[in-house]
Amino acid sequence: MSFISDLDAFPPVSPIQAASRFDHFFDVYGLSLKQQADLEQRTITLIARSPDSAPAKALATNLSRFQPLAVEANIIFAQIAPAEALQSMVQALSLGCRQEPEAVIRWAKNRALLDAHERLTLGRTLCWTGDSMRRSDDARSVLDRVDEGTPAALAEAHASFASLWRASKILPKTLFSRNGPLRTDYIEINAQAPLDANFAVRANIVKLEDYLRFRRH
């Protein structure tokens, strides 16, 4: 079963309110863990535009609701900035998950990967899918989709996540510190410029005379 949520009927909301939309999903997920707590059910995956996006903020906030080391997470960001939001995610992962943050966060640095949609899966309970990571925040669709954890929905979600995970970059261990904040200098230098919805279109346009000259050679 799935449903489409039309957010256009509501006035603009703050980032905190946007993230709070996901609290009900974590309510349902927490109850499911009391019935089943195998590795697949305890595993959360997230594909997000940045650690400052609504589903990422929701995950960082809601991880504190679970028992320490009770869940596992694998996360892919299109942008690793802003540093403050990434730091919050790292702190939440350190408390909630068994693996170190540098092992569970990857960076979809290749701009060709930005057509992927934001997506959050909570074990076998549900799968939320949002808009493409390529779209700017002010041009995003007001529609999102939530699927219950049916085998077909989960198989598609896991396959797409695995493909994007393999294509994404591992963050260097030197970025992380056990006794202090993240290295903001690395984030500032290596963070992508603001994502541009028209990047792929512009990049593929060449002058006709240039194209014909290349064909002759």
C-alpha contacts under 8 A as a table, 3 or more apart, distances in Angstrom:
res1	aa1	res2	aa2	distance
1	M	147	D	5.91
1	M	148	E	5.66
1	M	150	T	7.69
2	S	145	R	6.96
2	S	146	V	5.51
2	S	147	D	4.26
2	S	148	E	6.22
3	F	145	R	5.93
3	F	146	V	5.75
3	F	147	D	6.86
4	I	143	L	6.52
4	I	144	D	5.77
4	I	145	R	4.77
4	I	146	V	6.75
5	S	143	L	5.68
5	S	144	D	5.49
5	S	145	R	6.35
6	D	9	A	6.67
6	D	142	V	5.99
6	D	143	L	5.03
6	D	144	D	7.14
7	L	10	F	5.72
7	L	142	V	5.25
7	L	143	L	6.39
8	D	11	P	7.37
8	D	142	V	5.66
8	D	143	L	7.92
13	V	16	I	7.98
13	V	17	Q	5.77
13	V	18	A	6.16
14	S	17	Q	5.15
14	S	18	A	6.16
15	P	18	A	4.99
15	P	19	A	6.21
15	P	54	A	6.58
16	I	19	A	5.20
16	I	20	S	6.17
16	I	54	A	7.77
17	Q	20	S	4.96
17	Q	21	R	6.73
18	A	21	R	5.64
18	A	54	A	5.73
19	A	22	F	5.96
19	A	23	D	7.66
19	A	54	A	4.42
19	A	55	P	6.03
19	A	56	A	7.94
19	A	57	K	5.92
19	A	58	A	4.84
20	S	23	D	5.27
20	S	58	A	6.48
21	R	24	H	6.95
22	F	25	F	5.30
22	F	26	F	6.69
22	F	55	P	7.05
22	F	58	A	6.18
23	D	26	F	5.19
23	D	27	D	6.24
23	D	58	A	7.08
23	D	62	N	7.30
24	H	27	D	4.84
24	H	28	V	6.36
25	F	28	V	5.32
25	F	29	Y	6.16
25	F	126	L	7.77
26	F	29	Y	4.79
26	F	30	G	5.88
26	F	62	N	6.98
26	F	122	L	7.88
27	D	30	G	5.27
27	D	31	L	6.48
28	V	31	L	5.29
28	V	32	S	6.35
28	V	125	T	7.73
29	Y	32	S	5.05
29	Y	33	L	6.43
29	Y	122	L	6.53
29	Y	123	G	7.74
29	Y	125	T	6.09
29	Y	126	L	7.98
30	G	33	L	5.26
30	G	34	K	6.95
30	G	66	F	7.51
31	L	34	K	5.45
31	L	35	Q	7.24
32	S	35	Q	5.32
32	S	36	Q	6.24
32	S	125	T	7.20
33	L	36	Q	4.99
33	L	37	A	5.11
33	L	41	Q	7.16
33	L	42	R	7.21
34	K	37	A	6.90
36	Q	41	Q	6.77
37	A	40	E	7.93
37	A	41	Q	5.69
37	A	42	R	5.79
38	D	41	Q	5.42
38	D	42	R	6.16
39	L	42	R	5.05
39	L	43	T	6.16
39	L	72	E	7.96
40	E	43	T	5.35
40	E	123	G	5.82
40	E	124	R	7.14
41	Q	122	L	7.36
41	Q	123	G	3.92
41	Q	124	R	5.46
41	Q	125	T	7.61
42	R	70	A	7.17
42	R	71	V	4.75
42	R	72	E	5.95
42	R	122	L	7.70
42	R	123	G	5.59
43	T	71	V	5.92
43	T	72	E	4.62
43	T	73	A	5.58
43	T	74	N	7.77
43	T	122	L	6.72
43	T	123	G	5.16
44	I	71	V	7.34
44	I	72	E	6.04
44	I	73	A	4.59
44	I	74	N	6.41
44	I	120	L	7.36
44	I	121	T	5.60
44	I	122	L	4.83
44	I	123	G	5.69
45	T	73	A	5.60
45	T	74	N	4.85
45	T	75	I	5.78
45	T	119	R	7.84
45	T	120	L	5.75
45	T	121	T	5.24
45	T	122	L	6.93
45	T	161	F	7.77
46	L	55	P	7.89
46	L	56	A	7.49
46	L	73	A	7.73
46	L	74	N	6.41
46	L	75	I	4.73
46	L	76	I	6.23
46	L	118	E	7.48
46	L	119	R	5.66
46	L	120	L	4.54
46	L	121	T	6.57
47	I	75	I	5.98
47	I	76	I	4.83
47	I	77	F	6.10
47	I	117	H	7.33
47	I	118	E	4.97
47	I	119	R	5.00
47	I	120	L	6.48
47	I	161	F	7.63
48	A	51	P	7.11
48	A	53	S	6.64
48	A	55	P	7.06
48	A	56	A	6.55
48	A	75	I	7.81
48	A	76	I	6.33
48	A	77	F	5.10
48	A	78	A	6.58
48	A	117	H	7.76
48	A	118	E	4.78
48	A	119	R	6.70
48	A	133	M	7.02
49	R	52	D	7.97
49	R	53	S	6.23
49	R	77	F	5.57
49	R	78	A	4.91
49	R	79	Q	6.14
49	R	118	E	6.66
49	R	133	M	5.11
50	S	53	S	5.41
50	S	56	A	7.31
50	S	77	F	5.21
50	S	78	A	5.88
50	S	79	Q	4.82
50	S	80	I	5.93
50	S	81	A	6.56
50	S	82	P	7.74
51	P	56	A	5.29
51	P	57	K	6.71
51	P	77	F	6.90
51	P	79	Q	7.58
51	P	80	I	6.62
51	P	81	A	6.91
51	P	82	P	7.12
51	P	85	A	5.36
51	P	86	L	5.32
51	P	89	M	7.02
52	D	56	A	6.35
52	D	57	K	6.10
52	D	81	A	7.79
52	D	82	P	6.86
52	D	85	A	5.45
52	D	86	L	7.59
53	S	56	A	5.36
53	S	57	K	6.18
54	A	57	K	5.20
54	A	58	A	6.10
55	P	58	A	4.95
55	P	59	L	6.15
55	P	120	L	7.09
56	A	59	L	5.12
56	A	60	A	6.23
56	A	89	M	7.72
57	K	60	A	5.16
57	K	61	T	6.12
57	K	85	A	7.76
57	K	89	M	7.73
58	A	61	T	5.19
58	A	62	N	5.97
59	L	62	N	5.19
59	L	63	L	5.94
59	L	89	M	8.00
60	A	63	L	5.62
60	A	64	S	7.56
60	A	88	S	6.71
60	A	89	M	5.10
60	A	92	A	5.48
60	A	93	L	7.50
61	T	64	S	6.20
61	T	65	R	7.93
61	T	92	A	7.46
62	N	65	R	5.33
62	N	66	F	7.54
63	L	66	F	5.74
63	L	92	A	6.22
63	L	93	L	7.44
63	L	96	G	5.92
64	S	67	Q	7.54
64	S	68	P	7.90
64	S	92	A	6.73
64	S	95	L	7.60
64	S	96	G	6.70
66	F	70	A	6.36
66	F	71	V	7.66
66	F	96	G	6.99
67	Q	70	A	5.25
67	Q	96	G	6.99
68	P	95	L	5.74
68	P	96	G	4.72
68	P	97	C	6.97
69	L	72	E	7.55
69	L	95	L	6.63
69	L	96	G	4.59
69	L	97	C	4.35
69	L	98	R	5.17
70	A	96	G	6.31
70	A	97	C	6.51
70	A	98	R	7.94
71	V	96	G	6.41
71	V	97	C	5.54
71	V	98	R	7.69
72	E	96	G	7.69
72	E	97	C	5.15
72	E	98	R	6.74
72	E	99	Q	7.48
73	A	93	L	7.75
73	A	97	C	6.92
73	A	104	V	6.46
74	N	104	V	4.68
74	N	105	I	6.14
75	I	104	V	5.98
75	I	105	I	4.75
75	I	106	R	6.26
76	I	105	I	5.81
76	I	106	R	4.80
76	I	107	W	5.65
76	I	108	A	6.47
76	I	164	L	7.96
76	I	165	W	6.91
76	I	168	S	7.49
77	F	80	I	6.16
77	F	105	I	7.57
77	F	106	R	6.41
77	F	107	W	5.08
77	F	108	A	5.91
78	A	107	W	5.85
78	A	108	A	4.76
78	A	109	K	6.13
78	A	114	L	6.91
78	A	133	M	7.18
79	Q	107	W	6.84
79	Q	108	A	7.42
79	Q	109	K	7.28
79	Q	191	A	6.18
79	Q	192	Q	6.08
80	I	83	A	7.28
80	I	86	L	6.72
80	I	107	W	6.86
80	I	187	I	6.69
80	I	191	A	5.94
80	I	192	Q	7.92
81	A	84	E	7.87
81	A	85	A	7.32
81	A	86	L	6.69
81	A	187	I	6.24
81	A	188	E	7.37
81	A	191	A	5.90
82	P	85	A	5.62
82	P	86	L	6.41
82	P	187	I	7.77
83	A	86	L	5.08
83	A	87	Q	6.01
83	A	182	L	7.30
83	A	184	T	6.01
83	A	187	I	6.57
84	E	87	Q	5.07
84	E	88	S	6.35
85	A	88	S	5.10
85	A	89	M	6.38
86	L	89	M	5.07
86	L	90	V	6.18
87	Q	90	V	5.06
87	Q	91	Q	6.20
87	Q	181	P	6.73
87	Q	182	L	6.31
88	S	91	Q	5.20
88	S	92	A	6.24
89	M	92	A	5.11
89	M	93	L	6.13
90	V	93	L	5.12
90	V	94	S	6.08
90	V	101	P	5.86
91	Q	94	S	5.12
91	Q	95	L	6.53
92	A	95	L	5.40
92	A	96	G	6.06
93	L	96	G	5.08
93	L	97	C	5.33
93	L	100	E	7.66
93	L	101	P	6.16
94	S	97	C	5.96
94	S	98	R	7.52
94	S	99	Q	7.79
94	S	100	E	6.55
94	S	101	P	6.52
97	C	100	E	7.61
99	Q	103	A	6.52
99	Q	104	V	7.04
100	E	103	A	5.48
100	E	104	V	6.90
101	P	104	V	5.30
101	P	105	I	6.14
102	E	105	I	5.71
102	E	106	R	7.90
102	E	170	I	7.51
102	E	171	L	6.16
102	E	172	P	7.18
102	E	173	K	6.14
102	E	176	F	7.22
103	A	170	I	7.69
105	I	170	I	7.21
105	I	171	L	7.08
106	R	165	W	7.06
106	R	168	S	5.84
106	R	169	K	5.43
106	R	170	I	5.01
106	R	171	L	6.04
107	W	168	S	5.28
107	W	169	K	4.97
107	W	170	I	6.54
107	W	171	L	6.85
108	A	111	R	7.49
108	A	113	L	6.40
108	A	114	L	7.68
108	A	164	L	7.52
108	A	165	W	8.00
108	A	167	A	7.10
108	A	168	S	4.43
108	A	169	K	6.27
109	K	113	L	7.74
109	K	168	S	6.58
109	K	169	K	6.76
109	K	192	Q	7.55
110	N	113	L	5.77
110	N	114	L	7.72
110	N	168	S	7.52
111	R	114	L	5.47
112	A	115	D	6.99
112	A	200	A	7.78
113	L	116	A	6.08
113	L	164	L	7.49
114	L	117	H	7.74
114	L	132	S	6.96
114	L	133	M	5.24
114	L	134	R	4.92
115	D	132	S	5.50
115	D	133	M	6.17
115	D	134	R	5.76
116	A	132	S	5.53
116	A	133	M	6.14
116	A	134	R	7.84
117	H	129	T	6.66
117	H	130	G	5.90
117	H	131	D	5.20
117	H	132	S	3.97
117	H	133	M	5.57
118	E	129	T	5.84
118	E	130	G	5.00
118	E	131	D	5.97
118	E	132	S	6.21
118	E	133	M	6.17
119	R	127	C	7.13
119	R	128	W	5.52
119	R	129	T	4.42
119	R	130	G	6.10
120	L	127	C	5.74
120	L	128	W	5.10
120	L	129	T	6.60
121	T	124	R	7.69
121	T	125	T	7.76
121	T	126	L	5.90
121	T	127	C	4.32
121	T	128	W	6.30
121	T	157	A	7.70
122	L	125	T	5.65
122	L	126	L	5.61
122	L	127	C	6.48
123	G	126	L	7.05
123	G	149	G	7.88
124	R	148	E	7.97
124	R	149	G	4.74
124	R	150	T	7.50
124	R	154	L	7.01
125	T	148	E	6.04
125	T	149	G	4.62
126	L	146	V	6.86
126	L	147	D	5.54
126	L	148	E	4.32
126	L	149	G	4.45
127	C	146	V	5.63
127	C	147	D	5.12
127	C	148	E	6.39
127	C	149	G	6.57
127	C	153	A	7.50
127	C	154	L	7.31
127	C	157	A	7.54
128	W	144	D	7.43
128	W	145	R	5.69
128	W	146	V	4.37
128	W	147	D	6.41
129	T	144	D	5.93
129	T	145	R	5.16
129	T	146	V	6.34
130	G	143	L	7.27
130	G	144	D	4.78
130	G	145	R	6.54
131	D	135	R	7.45
131	D	140	R	6.42
131	D	141	S	6.22
131	D	143	L	7.73
131	D	144	D	6.99
132	S	135	R	5.82
132	S	140	R	7.97
133	M	136	S	7.75
134	R	195	L	6.23
134	R	196	D	6.46
134	R	197	A	5.14
135	R	139	A	6.14
135	R	140	R	5.86
135	R	195	L	7.40
135	R	196	D	6.92
135	R	197	A	4.92
136	S	139	A	5.35
136	S	140	R	6.34
136	S	195	L	6.67
136	S	196	D	6.74
136	S	197	A	6.46
137	D	140	R	5.51
141	S	144	D	7.82
147	D	150	T	7.58
147	D	153	A	6.82
148	E	153	A	7.65
149	G	153	A	6.44
149	G	154	L	6.02
150	T	153	A	5.36
150	T	154	L	6.13
151	P	154	L	5.22
151	P	155	A	5.95
152	A	155	A	5.21
152	A	156	E	6.35
153	A	156	E	5.37
153	A	157	A	6.19
154	L	157	A	5.00
154	L	158	H	5.92
155	A	158	H	5.26
155	A	159	A	6.06
156	E	159	A	5.22
156	E	160	S	6.17
157	A	160	S	5.35
157	A	161	F	6.08
158	H	161	F	5.10
158	H	162	A	6.02
159	A	162	A	5.18
159	A	163	S	6.31
160	S	163	S	5.22
160	S	164	L	6.32
161	F	164	L	5.19
161	F	165	W	5.94
162	A	165	W	4.98
162	A	166	R	6.27
163	S	166	R	5.35
163	S	167	A	6.46
164	L	167	A	5.06
164	L	168	S	6.13
165	W	168	S	5.22
171	L	175	L	7.26
172	P	175	L	5.65
172	P	176	F	7.77
173	K	176	F	5.61
174	T	177	S	7.35
174	T	183	R	7.80
175	L	182	L	5.81
175	L	183	R	5.20
175	L	186	Y	6.88
176	F	181	P	7.48
176	F	182	L	5.19
176	F	183	R	6.74
177	S	180	G	5.40
177	S	181	P	6.26
177	S	182	L	6.02
177	S	183	R	7.85
183	R	186	Y	5.68
183	R	187	I	6.82
184	T	187	I	4.98
184	T	188	E	6.02
185	D	188	E	5.20
185	D	189	I	6.14
186	Y	189	I	5.26
186	Y	190	N	5.91
186	Y	191	A	7.94
187	I	190	N	5.31
187	I	191	A	5.30
188	E	191	A	5.54
192	Q	195	L	7.47
195	L	199	F	7.99
196	D	199	F	5.26
197	A	200	A	7.55
198	N	201	V	5.36
198	N	202	R	6.20
199	F	202	R	5.35
199	F	203	A	6.01
200	A	203	A	5.12
200	A	204	N	6.38
201	V	204	N	5.50
201	V	205	I	6.71
202	R	205	I	5.41
206	V	210	D	6.71
206	V	211	Y	6.62
207	K	210	D	5.25
207	K	211	Y	6.35
208	L	211	Y	5.08
208	L	212	L	6.25
209	E	212	L	5.18
209	E	213	R	6.12
210	D	213	R	5.09
210	D	214	F	6.21
211	Y	214	F	5.20
211	Y	215	R	6.28
212	L	215	R	5.02
212	L	216	R	6.34
213	R	216	R	5.21
213	R	217	H	6.63
214	F	217	H	5.25
